Structure formats: C-alpha cells, structure tokens
Amino acid sequence: MKAARPQYASKLDFVVVEDFTQIGVFDSVMDGIDAVIHVASPFFYDTTNNEQELILPAINGVKSILSASAKPESKVQRLVMTSSFASVIDPSSTPELGFTYTAADWNPLTYEEAIDPKSDSVTAYRGSKKFAELAAWEFVKEHNTKFDLVTLCPPMVFGPVVHPVPTVEQLNESNMMLWSVAAGADPLPATRVPGWIDARDLAEVHVQALLTPEAGGKRFVAASPEPFSYDYAADIIRDGFEWAKETVTTNYKMGEKPSASYGIDGETVARELGVKYRPFKETVVDLVGQIRALAA
C-alpha cells in the first residue's frame, strides 16, 4: 500500500491485529487516535455455521473496537461504522408502489432466524450486519460514550480497487460478480437488490461522515438514486469494450434499462454530507477496464 502511494507513505501506518473479534486487541494501538472508521466484517457464501462464521465475528468485532474507543484514556471523538442495506431491507415483504427505504427502516430478521442452519449464507449475512449495527448503537447508549456514532448502510458496492489485488480470484464478492458478467457468466447473476454505490463515492461518504459535526448520532443509507441490474451491466460492458462482444452472453433481455420496485433514500446522505454519485456506466467501465488489465 505504501509503495503504491509514496506521496502518503509518511502519513500511513499499519498494525496487524490477528483476531479483531477479541476484546483488548485494539487497546495498544489507540494512542493518539481521535477518529475511527470500522469497515471490517466477514462475508463468504460457503459457510457451515452461520453464527460462528458470520454473525458472532461481526458482533464481536464491533464490540472490540468500541470497547477500545471507550477507554478512559481514549481520545476518540467519533466512530463511523460500515453497516449495510442488508440491515435495512425487509426481503420477505413486497413494498407498496412508491415505497422508499430510509434509515428509519430495519430488517425484521430475528437472531434465531439468522443462525438457523436452514438459513442460507445471504440470510446469515443480513443478520450479521443488523445485529452488529444494533450492538454498536446499544453500546454507545449503555456506556454513554464520549464519542458519537455514525452508521452507513450501503447496498451493493462496485468500483475499481485501490489496494493491491494479485489475482482476479482475490476480488471481493460484489466486484467479482460484476466481473463475471464481462468474463461470460451465463446465466447472468441474479440482481438481489436494485441499489448500489460506487466504492469511491462510499469512501467519500465515510470521510464526510467523520468530518461533518451534524452527522453525529445518525444512521444513513448510502446509495445511488440510479438503479442497476446485471443485464444493464452486460450492455455497458459490451458497448464499452470490443473484446467483450465475444465474451458477454447474449442470453438476456438486451437494451432494457433497470427499474426498481421500491426506492432507496440515498438523497439524505448526499444532501447532508455533500456527496455526489457517479453514474453506473462510469463505475462499470472503470472496474472492468482495471480487472481486464489484471487478468491479462
């Protein structure tokens, strides 16, 4: 990371935390820190124990960083936490026409449902994000912390990566799904939700959530107002890259712009934090161009 950004090398330090779910592991590295952005949470599809592999690590990771931030000697003033739209959406319901999800909404999933061995990994992931976020809000309230909390709930996150990725296989899940369209996936991945945000825009949201005094104590949904679909991504990739005309499947309804059966309130965070959203086309072209070079 430092070699890739020599202009920032003197301002960037790394500390290896072997297991961030253990209370106390952050205590020794909090000296002089006055703000925290907590983004870590595990997710993978191939799980055998939802509670042990996804849910408890997410909850305990939150408790660990919050506990360190709440120490009497801590100088932390604000903690920004990456939650997820998975903690907002109710996937079991069909919203009425014109309905818009906002930061006031919570996924009604119960803990028992999330840890049920019969529940798939996507359901467990939704539970992990919901209960980790709830744990954060409960901690701040119960401990009357000196720092305030901001939580961000993005849906799908796509966009070029800035950290070194040696191989395509090491891409994160959402970018891997988008790249699979370019690589010839047939059928195309299912679009579980129409909401998304560019990784660069989400990074800016995190920074502004840290710096904007009025954001303290708030929960935001961070999402582009433009819906997406993998069908639309396939159109963009085929039109944007000559080589993709030979790889992208034609086994879908081409030329259809995506539509959404419900809205997602990304306007509030954009207005209050002064963030602008990139168009989906820019995100797709930037990511696919980058990964194509990596795969070559």
RODRENDREN-121551 format. One record per residue (C-alpha): residue number from 1; residue in three letters; x, y, z. Coordinates in pm, 1 decimal. Last residue first. Layout:
<pts>
+-----+------+----------+----------+----------+
: pos : code :        X :        Y :        Z :
+-----+------+----------+----------+----------+
: NUM :  Ala :        X :        Y :        Z :
...
+-----+------+----------+----------+----------+
</pts>
This chain:
<pts>
+-----+------+----------+----------+----------+
: pos : code :        X :        Y :        Z :
+-----+------+----------+----------+----------+
: 296 :  Ala :   -424.3 :  -1022.4 :  -1898.6 :
: 295 :  Ala :   -638.9 :  -1068.2 :  -1586.6 :
: 294 :  Leu :   -510.3 :   -753.3 :  -1416.9 :
: 293 :  Ala :   -560.6 :   -544.1 :  -1729.9 :
: 292 :  Arg :   -914.8 :   -677.8 :  -1764.0 :
: 291 :  Ile :   -966.4 :   -601.8 :  -1395.1 :
: 290 :  Gln :   -890.7 :   -232.2 :  -1442.2 :
: 289 :  Gly :  -1101.0 :   -191.8 :  -1755.4 :
: 288 :  Val :  -1388.0 :   -377.6 :  -1589.9 :
: 287 :  Leu :  -1376.8 :   -151.9 :  -1285.1 :
: 286 :  Asp :  -1359.2 :    180.8 :  -1467.5 :
: 285 :  Val :  -1620.3 :     83.0 :  -1726.8 :
: 284 :  Val :  -1864.4 :    -46.5 :  -1465.0 :
: 283 :  Thr :  -1832.7 :    255.4 :  -1236.5 :
: 282 :  Glu :  -1863.7 :    504.4 :  -1520.3 :
: 281 :  Lys :  -2175.0 :    330.2 :  -1652.0 :
: 280 :  Phe :  -2333.0 :    325.1 :  -1307.5 :
: 279 :  Pro :  -2326.4 :    705.3 :  -1289.1 :
: 278 :  Arg :  -2113.3 :    859.7 :  -1011.3 :
: 277 :  Tyr :  -2287.3 :    991.4 :   -702.0 :
: 276 :  Lys :  -2226.7 :   1331.7 :   -542.9 :
: 275 :  Val :  -2156.3 :   1383.8 :   -171.5 :
: 274 :  Gly :  -2230.1 :   1696.9 :     30.2 :
: 273 :  Leu :  -2270.4 :   1524.4 :    366.9 :
: 272 :  Glu :  -2626.3 :   1634.1 :    445.5 :
: 271 :  Arg :  -2751.0 :   1636.1 :     86.7 :
: 270 :  Ala :  -2583.5 :   1316.8 :    -31.7 :
: 269 :  Val :  -2675.4 :   1141.1 :    294.0 :
: 268 :  Thr :  -3039.8 :   1237.8 :    251.7 :
: 267 :  Glu :  -3053.4 :   1161.0 :   -121.6 :
: 266 :  Gly :  -2958.9 :    796.5 :    -84.7 :
: 265 :  Asp :  -3313.6 :    708.8 :     12.9 :
: 264 :  Ile :  -3376.9 :    377.0 :   -159.5 :
: 263 :  Gly :  -3688.1 :    346.6 :   -375.8 :
: 262 :  Tyr :  -3901.9 :     43.6 :   -445.9 :
: 261 :  Ser :  -3995.4 :   -180.0 :   -739.9 :
: 260 :  Ala :  -3680.3 :    -70.9 :   -920.3 :
: 259 :  Ser :  -3613.5 :    -37.5 :  -1291.2 :
: 258 :  Pro :  -3311.0 :   -130.2 :  -1497.6 :
: 257 :  Lys :  -3272.8 :     -2.3 :  -1854.5 :
: 256 :  Glu :  -3353.2 :   -270.7 :  -2108.9 :
: 255 :  Gly :  -3123.2 :   -290.1 :  -2411.3 :
: 254 :  Met :  -3063.9 :   -663.6 :  -2403.5 :
: 253 :  Lys :  -3304.7 :   -905.3 :  -2242.1 :
: 252 :  Tyr :  -3073.9 :  -1193.8 :  -2150.2 :
: 251 :  Asn :  -2880.4 :  -1479.4 :  -2310.5 :
: 250 :  Thr :  -2649.9 :  -1259.8 :  -2516.9 :
: 249 :  Thr :  -2352.5 :  -1359.8 :  -2303.2 :
: 248 :  Val :  -2051.2 :  -1134.0 :  -2269.4 :
: 247 :  Thr :  -1732.9 :  -1291.1 :  -2408.2 :
: 246 :  Glu :  -1703.8 :  -1209.0 :  -2778.3 :
: 245 :  Lys :  -1851.6 :   -858.9 :  -2764.1 :
: 244 :  Ala :  -1636.5 :   -809.2 :  -2455.6 :
: 243 :  Trp :  -1319.6 :   -774.4 :  -2665.0 :
: 242 :  Glu :  -1450.2 :   -450.1 :  -2815.6 :
: 241 :  Phe :  -1507.4 :   -292.8 :  -2475.5 :
: 240 :  Gly :  -1757.8 :    -21.4 :  -2390.5 :
: 239 :  Asp :  -2069.2 :   -140.9 :  -2571.5 :
: 238 :  Arg :  -2037.1 :   -499.5 :  -2449.4 :
: 237 :  Ile :  -1955.3 :   -384.4 :  -2096.6 :
: 236 :  Ile :  -2242.9 :   -136.8 :  -2080.4 :
: 235 :  Asp :  -2497.3 :   -386.8 :  -2213.0 :
: 234 :  Ala :  -2377.6 :   -653.3 :  -1968.2 :
: 233 :  Ala :  -2402.0 :   -404.8 :  -1680.8 :
: 232 :  Tyr :  -2762.7 :   -333.3 :  -1777.8 :
: 231 :  Asp :  -2839.8 :   -704.8 :  -1760.0 :
: 230 :  Tyr :  -2653.7 :   -717.6 :  -1428.9 :
: 229 :  Ser :  -2904.2 :   -468.1 :  -1295.1 :
: 228 :  Phe :  -2871.8 :   -119.2 :  -1153.5 :
: 227 :  Pro :  -3094.7 :    151.5 :  -1008.9 :
: 226 :  Glu :  -2982.9 :    517.5 :  -1023.1 :
: 225 :  Pro :  -3050.0 :    709.5 :   -699.2 :
: 224 :  Ser :  -2705.4 :    596.8 :   -579.6 :
: 223 :  Ala :  -2698.9 :    453.4 :   -230.1 :
: 222 :  Ala :  -2570.8 :    545.8 :    116.1 :
: 221 :  Val :  -2846.6 :    482.6 :    371.3 :
: 220 :  Phe :  -2760.7 :    690.1 :    675.7 :
: 219 :  Arg :  -2776.2 :    646.5 :   1053.3 :
: 218 :  Lys :  -2713.6 :    946.9 :   1274.5 :
: 217 :  Gly :  -2555.5 :   1007.7 :   1614.3 :
: 216 :  Gly :  -2301.0 :   1254.0 :   1480.0 :
: 215 :  Ala :  -2367.4 :   1374.6 :   1126.5 :
: 214 :  Glu :  -2400.1 :   1739.3 :   1235.1 :
: 213 :  Pro :  -2025.9 :   1766.1 :   1301.9 :
: 212 :  Thr :  -1930.0 :   1670.8 :    944.0 :
: 211 :  Leu :  -1572.9 :   1537.3 :    939.1 :
: 210 :  Leu :  -1620.7 :   1165.4 :   1003.6 :
: 209 :  Ala :  -1936.8 :   1133.1 :    797.9 :
: 208 :  Gln :  -1752.3 :   1328.1 :    527.5 :
: 207 :  Val :  -1476.2 :   1068.2 :    522.6 :
: 206 :  His :  -1716.6 :    775.2 :    517.3 :
: 205 :  Val :  -1927.3 :    930.5 :    240.9 :
: 204 :  Glu :  -1610.7 :    989.4 :     38.1 :
: 203 :  Ala :  -1524.4 :    620.1 :     65.6 :
: 202 :  Leu :  -1878.5 :    536.4 :    -44.5 :
: 201 :  Asp :  -1834.3 :    756.5 :   -351.2 :
: 200 :  Arg :  -1511.3 :    579.8 :   -439.0 :
: 199 :  Ala :  -1671.1 :    237.8 :   -387.5 :
: 198 :  Asp :  -1950.4 :    330.0 :   -629.7 :
: 197 :  Ile :  -2294.2 :    271.1 :   -480.0 :
: 196 :  Trp :  -2568.5 :     16.5 :   -539.8 :
: 195 :  Gly :  -2941.5 :    -46.9 :   -511.5 :
: 194 :  Pro :  -3154.3 :   -268.5 :   -735.3 :
: 193 :  Val :  -3149.3 :   -557.2 :   -486.2 :
: 192 :  Arg :  -3099.0 :   -929.7 :   -547.4 :
: 191 :  Thr :  -2991.2 :   -887.7 :   -910.2 :
: 190 :  Ala :  -2935.2 :  -1250.3 :  -1009.5 :
: 189 :  Pro :  -2600.6 :  -1319.0 :  -1173.5 :
: 188 :  Leu :  -2606.6 :  -1359.4 :  -1552.2 :
: 187 :  Pro :  -2689.1 :  -1702.3 :  -1689.0 :
: 186 :  Asp :  -2438.1 :  -1746.3 :  -1834.6 :
: 185 :  Ala :  -2130.0 :  -1572.1 :  -1696.3 :
: 184 :  Gly :  -1902.6 :  -1464.5 :  -1981.3 :
: 183 :  Ala :  -1599.6 :  -1292.7 :  -1827.8 :
: 182 :  Ala :  -1756.6 :   -948.7 :  -1851.7 :
: 181 :  Val :  -2055.8 :  -1063.0 :  -1646.7 :
: 180 :  Ser :  -1822.2 :  -1241.1 :  -1406.0 :
: 179 :  Trp :  -1651.5 :   -904.9 :  -1348.5 :
: 178 :  Leu :  -1969.2 :   -771.0 :  -1189.8 :
: 177 :  Met :  -1997.6 :  -1075.1 :   -963.6 :
: 176 :  Met :  -1629.7 :  -1048.9 :   -867.9 :
: 175 :  Asn :  -1680.0 :   -682.9 :   -785.0 :
: 174 :  Ser :  -1955.2 :   -774.9 :   -539.2 :
: 173 :  Glu :  -1767.7 :  -1068.3 :   -382.0 :
: 172 :  Asn :  -1428.7 :   -904.4 :   -325.4 :
: 171 :  Leu :  -1157.0 :   -972.1 :   -579.5 :
: 170 :  Gln :   -899.0 :  -1234.8 :   -488.4 :
: 169 :  Glu :   -977.3 :  -1460.9 :   -783.7 :
: 168 :  Val :   -880.6 :  -1179.7 :  -1020.1 :
: 167 :  Thr :   -523.2 :  -1209.6 :   -899.1 :
: 166 :  Pro :   -259.9 :  -1005.1 :   -713.9 :
: 165 :  Val :   -500.3 :   -742.7 :   -575.2 :
: 164 :  Pro :   -308.2 :   -443.1 :   -437.7 :
: 163 :  His :   -539.9 :   -192.1 :   -269.2 :
: 162 :  Val :   -705.4 :     77.5 :   -478.8 :
: 161 :  Val :   -988.7 :   -129.0 :   -623.0 :
: 160 :  Pro :  -1209.3 :     -4.9 :   -903.4 :
: 159 :  Gly :  -1582.1 :      3.6 :   -836.2 :
: 158 :  Phe :  -1884.4 :   -176.5 :   -701.3 :
: 157 :  Val :  -2066.3 :   -173.6 :   -367.6 :
: 156 :  Met :  -2408.2 :   -339.3 :   -343.8 :
: 155 :  Pro :  -2632.0 :   -177.1 :    -78.3 :
: 154 :  Pro :  -2482.7 :     85.0 :    155.3 :
: 153 :  Cys :  -2590.7 :    132.7 :    519.3 :
: 152 :  Leu :  -2369.3 :    384.6 :    697.6 :
: 151 :  Thr :  -2356.1 :    416.9 :   1076.0 :
: 150 :  Val :  -2243.6 :    726.6 :   1265.1 :
: 149 :  Leu :  -2151.0 :    705.5 :   1633.3 :
: 148 :  Asp :  -2057.6 :    965.8 :   1893.2 :
: 147 :  Phe :  -1755.4 :    968.8 :   2120.2 :
: 146 :  Lys :  -1759.0 :   1037.1 :   2493.9 :
: 145 :  Thr :  -1953.1 :    715.2 :   2541.0 :
: 144 :  Asn :  -2269.0 :    687.1 :   2749.1 :
: 143 :  His :  -2182.9 :    321.6 :   2811.3 :
: 142 :  Glu :  -2535.5 :    188.3 :   2758.0 :
: 141 :  Lys :  -2619.0 :    419.6 :   2468.7 :
: 140 :  Val :  -2292.8 :    377.7 :   2277.2 :
: 139 :  Phe :  -2301.6 :      2.2 :   2331.6 :
: 138 :  Glu :  -2665.3 :    -29.6 :   2220.6 :
: 137 :  Trp :  -2595.4 :    158.9 :   1896.6 :
: 136 :  Ala :  -2296.5 :    -63.3 :   1822.4 :
: 135 :  Ala :  -2475.9 :   -386.8 :   1910.6 :
: 134 :  Leu :  -2760.2 :   -285.8 :   1679.8 :
: 133 :  Glu :  -2508.4 :   -245.2 :   1399.6 :
: 132 :  Ala :  -2359.4 :   -588.4 :   1464.5 :
: 131 :  Phe :  -2709.0 :   -735.8 :   1485.6 :
: 130 :  Lys :  -2818.5 :   -598.8 :   1150.4 :
: 129 :  Lys :  -2494.5 :   -669.2 :    964.6 :
: 128 :  Ser :  -2466.2 :  -1026.6 :   1089.6 :
: 127 :  Gly :  -2833.9 :  -1091.0 :   1024.0 :
: 126 :  Arg :  -2804.3 :   -984.4 :    663.6 :
: 125 :  Tyr :  -2500.8 :  -1209.8 :    634.1 :
: 124 :  Ala :  -2697.4 :  -1501.3 :    779.4 :
: 123 :  Thr :  -2971.3 :  -1450.2 :    521.8 :
: 122 :  Val :  -2709.9 :  -1444.4 :    244.8 :
: 121 :  Ser :  -2542.2 :  -1753.3 :    392.3 :
: 120 :  Asp :  -2858.7 :  -1961.3 :    366.1 :
: 119 :  Ser :  -3092.1 :  -2030.5 :    656.9 :
: 118 :  Lys :  -3153.6 :  -2398.6 :    736.3 :
: 117 :  Pro :  -2877.8 :  -2397.5 :    997.6 :
: 116 :  Asp :  -3080.5 :  -2129.7 :   1182.5 :
: 115 :  Ile :  -2842.8 :  -1856.3 :   1297.5 :
: 114 :  Ala :  -3025.4 :  -1574.5 :   1116.1 :
: 113 :  Glu :  -3373.1 :  -1699.8 :   1200.2 :
: 112 :  Glu :  -3291.7 :  -1715.3 :   1570.8 :
: 111 :  Tyr :  -3144.0 :  -1366.7 :   1561.4 :
: 110 :  Thr :  -3465.1 :  -1233.4 :   1412.5 :
: 109 :  Leu :  -3498.7 :  -1074.5 :   1068.3 :
: 108 :  Pro :  -3721.0 :   -764.1 :   1077.3 :
: 107 :  Asn :  -3472.1 :   -566.2 :    859.6 :
: 106 :  Trp :  -3478.6 :   -213.8 :    994.7 :
: 105 :  Asp :  -3619.2 :    105.3 :    846.2 :
: 104 :  Ala :  -3554.4 :    454.7 :    982.9 :
: 103 :  Ala :  -3252.5 :    496.6 :    756.1 :
: 102 :  Thr :  -3489.4 :    507.5 :    460.8 :
: 101 :  Tyr :  -3647.5 :    255.7 :    223.8 :
: 100 :  Thr :  -3883.3 :    414.8 :    -26.4 :
:  99 :  Phe :  -4232.6 :    289.7 :   -111.6 :
:  98 :  Gly :  -4385.3 :    423.3 :   -433.4 :
:  97 :  Leu :  -4584.1 :    109.8 :   -509.2 :
:  96 :  Glu :  -4623.8 :    -92.9 :   -192.2 :
:  95 :  Pro :  -4326.6 :   -296.7 :    -78.3 :
:  94 :  Thr :  -4332.8 :   -675.1 :   -123.0 :
:  93 :  Ser :  -4214.1 :   -829.5 :    201.1 :
:  92 :  Ser :  -3970.7 :  -1106.9 :    294.4 :
:  91 :  Pro :  -3664.1 :   -914.0 :    183.9 :
:  90 :  Asp :  -3718.4 :   -649.3 :    453.4 :
:  89 :  Ile :  -3435.9 :   -408.5 :    378.8 :
:  88 :  Val :  -3246.2 :   -205.6 :    639.0 :
:  87 :  Ser :  -2978.9 :   -432.0 :    790.1 :
:  86 :  Ala :  -2897.9 :   -568.2 :    444.5 :
:  85 :  Phe :  -2856.5 :   -205.7 :    336.5 :
:  84 :  Ser :  -2527.1 :   -247.2 :    517.7 :
:  83 :  Ser :  -2324.0 :   -138.1 :    820.1 :
:  82 :  Thr :  -1996.9 :     45.9 :    779.0 :
:  81 :  Met :  -1922.4 :    214.7 :   1108.3 :
:  80 :  Val :  -1805.9 :    569.8 :   1170.3 :
:  79 :  Leu :  -1667.2 :    629.0 :   1519.9 :
:  78 :  Arg :  -1633.8 :    982.6 :   1653.1 :
:  77 :  Gln :  -1443.6 :   1164.4 :   1926.5 :
:  76 :  Val :  -1173.7 :    909.7 :   2006.5 :
:  75 :  Lys :   -925.8 :   1047.0 :   2260.2 :
:  74 :  Ser :   -912.7 :    728.1 :   2468.3 :
:  73 :  Glu :   -769.9 :    744.5 :   2821.4 :
:  72 :  Pro :  -1097.7 :    640.6 :   2984.2 :
:  71 :  Lys :  -1136.7 :    350.0 :   2736.5 :
:  70 :  Ala :  -1440.0 :    391.6 :   2508.3 :
:  69 :  Ser :  -1253.3 :    356.8 :   2178.8 :
:  68 :  Ala :  -1106.4 :     23.2 :   2288.7 :
:  67 :  Ser :  -1450.5 :   -106.1 :   2384.3 :
:  66 :  Leu :  -1597.0 :     17.5 :   2056.0 :
:  65 :  Ile :  -1327.0 :   -160.3 :   1855.5 :
:  64 :  Ser :  -1391.1 :   -490.6 :   2033.7 :
:  63 :  Lys :  -1769.6 :   -463.3 :   2046.9 :
:  62 :  Val :  -1781.4 :   -413.0 :   1670.3 :
:  61 :  Gly :  -1556.1 :   -710.9 :   1605.3 :
:  60 :  Asn :  -1765.9 :   -916.6 :   1845.5 :
:  59 :  Ile :  -2084.3 :   -850.9 :   1650.1 :
:  58 :  Ala :  -1930.8 :   -924.4 :   1309.8 :
:  57 :  Pro :  -1743.0 :  -1232.1 :   1434.1 :
:  56 :  Leu :  -2063.3 :  -1354.8 :   1605.7 :
:  55 :  Ile :  -2274.5 :  -1336.4 :   1290.6 :
:  54 :  Leu :  -2055.4 :  -1468.2 :   1012.2 :
:  53 :  Glu :  -1853.9 :  -1782.0 :   1087.7 :
:  52 :  Gln :  -1979.0 :  -1884.6 :   1432.2 :
:  51 :  Glu :  -2346.3 :  -1797.4 :   1383.2 :
:  50 :  Asn :  -2377.6 :  -1913.2 :   1024.7 :
:  49 :  Asn :  -2203.2 :  -2247.3 :   1072.9 :
:  48 :  Thr :  -2111.4 :  -2433.2 :    752.4 :
:  47 :  Thr :  -2048.1 :  -2132.4 :    530.3 :
:  46 :  Asp :  -1953.9 :  -2117.7 :    161.6 :
:  45 :  Tyr :  -2104.3 :  -1783.4 :     57.8 :
:  44 :  Phe :  -1845.4 :  -1550.6 :    208.2 :
:  43 :  Phe :  -1872.1 :  -1244.5 :    425.7 :
:  42 :  Pro :  -1663.0 :  -1119.9 :    716.5 :
:  41 :  Ser :  -1694.8 :   -770.0 :    860.5 :
:  40 :  Ala :  -1434.0 :   -495.1 :    878.4 :
:  39 :  Val :  -1532.6 :   -136.6 :    798.8 :
:  38 :  His :  -1476.0 :     49.8 :   1124.7 :
:  37 :  Ile :  -1377.1 :    412.7 :   1065.6 :
:  36 :  Val :  -1225.7 :    556.8 :   1382.6 :
:  35 :  Ala :  -1147.7 :    910.9 :   1498.0 :
:  34 :  Asp :   -928.1 :   1071.6 :   1764.2 :
:  33 :  Ile :   -630.8 :    834.7 :   1761.4 :
:  32 :  Gly :   -335.1 :    945.8 :   1972.7 :
:  31 :  Asp :   -291.6 :    609.1 :   2142.5 :
:  30 :  Met :   -542.4 :    358.2 :   2007.1 :
:  29 :  Val :   -290.2 :     91.1 :   1906.0 :
:  28 :  Ser :   -240.7 :    -87.7 :   2238.5 :
:  27 :  Asp :   -611.3 :   -117.2 :   2314.0 :
:  26 :  Phe :   -707.9 :   -266.8 :   1977.9 :
:  25 :  Val :   -667.2 :   -632.7 :   2078.5 :
:  24 :  Gly :   -848.3 :   -576.5 :   2408.0 :
:  23 :  Ile :  -1173.0 :   -761.3 :   2336.1 :
:  22 :  Gln :  -1118.2 :  -1033.7 :   2077.3 :
:  21 :  Thr :  -1309.8 :  -1006.7 :   1748.4 :
:  20 :  Phe :  -1017.1 :   -830.7 :   1576.9 :
:  19 :  Asp :   -816.5 :  -1151.0 :   1563.1 :
:  18 :  Glu :   -455.3 :  -1117.2 :   1445.0 :
:  17 :  Val :   -443.5 :   -738.9 :   1453.0 :
:  16 :  Val :   -155.0 :   -625.0 :   1233.5 :
:  15 :  Val :    -75.8 :   -256.3 :   1267.8 :
:  14 :  Phe :    -22.7 :    -36.3 :    964.2 :
:  13 :  Asp :     88.2 :    325.0 :    943.7 :
:  12 :  Leu :     21.1 :    586.5 :    676.6 :
:  11 :  Lys :    120.8 :    951.5 :    692.6 :
:  10 :  Ser :    481.8 :    910.5 :    577.3 :
:   9 :  Ala :    371.2 :    684.9 :    292.1 :
:   8 :  Tyr :    117.2 :    932.8 :    154.4 :
:   7 :  Gln :    310.6 :   1056.0 :   -151.1 :
:   6 :  Pro :    456.8 :    707.0 :   -190.1 :
:   5 :  Arg :    114.7 :    565.8 :   -276.2 :
:   4 :  Ala :    162.1 :    222.7 :   -437.4 :
:   3 :  Ala :    471.9 :    157.4 :   -227.4 :
:   2 :  Lys :    278.7 :    243.6 :     86.6 :
:   1 :  Met :      0.0 :      0.0 :      0.0 :
+-----+------+----------+----------+----------+
</pts>
